[in-house]
């Protein structure tokens, strides 16, 4: 499913423009990595291709840094050196946050390792893996947010993204509801499909206000891991102001979890 549209966002409430030059939204299932999916890898070929196209669009905008935003156990910035691992999903693969930083070890991450190397949560591990498929040549940093992050915290993080570099691109990692059927992780919930359709429309139309209006309680009940990361994107775009163009590149729920891929760029 692919939809494109235009939407005007609000002008900055902070009195200046945020240097956000592009954004991509991707899901973060470990099955996105072919080595994890094994024989089932072809089932997500379309999703993988959509993610690759969205990430390529980030680099086409010529950013001087990429910031990953995804859910995690705490809220705050993660700067290189940092590494994620896919060992919990049966694959001995370490994924550095920023492959251009020489201090990354080839071994799986160790929280007690020297240089303050951090361990990436799954969302940022998949984000770093997606970037690595494009031979990243710009600095990469990351923000993790907890599922219960409040609006003020998310706005603060969006402000910090604004100040990170003169030209910033965002790769936002987040799954939709996980309640799309009896075999889904959250079982079937009749509210799940309307919720996901609302998110899909907001992403397709670059509707920052609609994303900012997502209910944290409902999002948690539907196990939608993308709510807080999407709202960091929305706050950054809203603070930037001007016109934004959105394109929804993919929207499916193959395993009872909604996977959405979208791109945003200044119109």
N, C-alpha and C positions, 0 to 999 in steps of 0.2 A: 504494500500500500504506500503510495507516494502522493503527497499533497503539498502544494506551495501556496503561499499567500503573503499579504503585507499587513502590517499593523503599526500604528503610531504608538510609541511609548511616551511616558511622561518625561518632562525636562528634569534635570538634576536638582535634587533637593539640597545638594551640597555646594552649589555655587560654582562648580567647575566640571569639565568634561573628564570622564574616565577613559583612559586609553585602551578600551576593549575593542579589538579589531575583528574578532571572529569568535564563535563558540560552536562546539559540537557536543551533542548529547548522545551517549551510548549506554547500553546496559552492561552488566558485569558478571554474567554467568561464567563459572569456570569452564563449562562446556564450549565456550567460544574458542578456547585453545584446542586445536586439533589433537594434540598429544593427550589431553585429558578426555576428550570425547571419544577417541578411538574409532571404532567402526561406525559410530553414530555421527562422526564429524560432518559428513555431507548434509545432514539434516539442518545444519545451521549455516550452510554456504551462503545463502542469501543475506542472512543477518551479518555474517562476517564481511561480505562484500560491501554492505551498506555502511558498516563501521569504518572500513578502510577508506571509502569515498569521503565520509564525513571528516576523518582525520586529515586526509589529503587536502581538504578545503582549508583546514587551519593553517597549514604550511603555505598554501597559496596566498594567504593574506600577509605573508612576510612578517610574522611577529618576531620580536627579539627575545621572547620567552613564552613558554607554555606552562600554564598552571592546571594541574589536575584537581578536581573537586569530587570527593566521594564520601560515602558513609564510613564510619569507623568507631572504635570504642571510646575515643575522646574527641574533643574539638580543638583544632589548632593547626598550625603549619607544620609540615614535614619538609625539611630541606636535605639535599644530598650531603653525604652519602646515605642512602637508604635503599633497602632491597626487600622485595616481596618473594614469596616462595609458593609453589604449587604442590608441595609435598603433601599437604592434607588431602589433596585430591588425587594422590597416587602417582604424581609425576615429579621426578627429581629435577626441577627447573627453577633456577633463581632468576629473578627479574629486577634489574637495578632501576631505580627511579629515573636517574639521568645517566645514560651510558657514556656521556662526554666527560663525566667526572672520574678521574683515574683512580680514586681511592676505593672503588667498589671491589669487593672480593668476589671470586667466582663461586665460592661455597655458599650454601644457604645462610640466611642472615642469623646473627647471634646478638640478642639484646645487650650482651655484655662486651661486644666487640669494641676495639679502639676506634677513635675518630667519631664517636657518638652515633654510629650507624643505627638508623631506626628500622623497624620492621613494618612493612606496609600492610594495611588491611587488604582484604580481597579486592574491594572496589578499585583501589589505587594500583594494586598489582596488575589487574586486567588493563587498567588505563595505561600503565607503563609498557605493558606488552603490546598494546595497540600502537603506541608511539614508536616502539622499537622496530615495528614492521616497516616503518618509513624512514629509517636511518636518521634519527633525530640529530640535528646539528645546532640546536639552540638550547639554552639552559632550561631545565625543567624543575619546577617545584610543585608542591602539593598541599592541599588543605583537606583535612578529614573533619567530618561533622557528625555528631551523634544524632540518632533518630529523634530525640526530644529537644534539639536545639531551638531556642526561641527566636522570634523575628529580629530582636535587637542584636543578638549574637551574629545572626546571618548577615545583617546589614553591616556590622563591623567588619566581618570577614570580606565582604564585597568591597568595602573601602580599602582594606589592606591589599586586595588584589589590584585595585586602582593604582596604588603607589608602588607596586612591585617592579615594574619596568615601564618604559615609555610606550611600548606596543605589546599588549598582552593578548594571547589567545587562551581560551578556556576549553578544556576537555572535561565535561561533566559526566560522571558515571552514576547511573541510577536505574534500578528496575522499577517497573510499575507494580500493580497489585499482584499478589501471589495467591489469589483466591478464585481463579478462573476455571473451576471444575472440581469434581469430587476427588480427582487424583492430584490436585495441586497441593503445594506445601501447606496452604491455609484452608484447605477444603473449599467447597463452593460457597460463594457469598453473592447474592443478587446485586449488591452495591458495587461489585468489582468492575464489571464491564462499563457502567456509566462513568465511574471514576476514571478509568483508563481512557475512555473516549474524550472526557473533558481535558485530560492532560495532553492527549494527542492533538486536539484542536488548539490548545494554548501553544504547544510547540510549533505547530504548523503556521500559526499566525503571529508568532513572536509576541504573544500576549503576556507581558510580564505581570500585569495586575492579576490575571487569572491564576498564574502559578503562585503568586504571593498569597492568594486567597485560599490555597489548599488547606484543608483542616488537618492539623497534626494528629488529632485523636483518630479521625477516620482513617488517615493514612497508616497509622500504626495498626489499627484493627485489620486493615487489608494487607498488612505486611509490605507496603510500598516503600522500598528502600530509597527511592529517588526523591522523596519530598524535600528534604533539607538541601541536598545538592542543587536541585532545580531552583530552589528559592534563592540560593547564592547567585546563580546565573541571573535570575529575574531582578534581584536587587542591583547587580552590577549593570545590567542593561538599562534599567530604569534610571540609575544614577548617571549613566552616560548621556541619556536623553537622545533626541533626534528620532529618526525613523529606522526601524529594523525590519528586515525581511527574514522570514522563517521558511524552512522546507522540511517537511516530514518525509524521511527516506524509508522508514520501515516501521511497521506496527503489527506484531503478531504475539500470540501467547501459546507457543507450541507445547510447553510442559506445565500449563496452568499458571505461568508467570508472564506478565506483559513485558515485552521487549520493545522499546521505542528508540529510534535513531533519528536525530534531527540536526539541522545546522541553522545557525543565526548569523547574520552579517548586517552591518549598517547598510541601509538602502541608499 
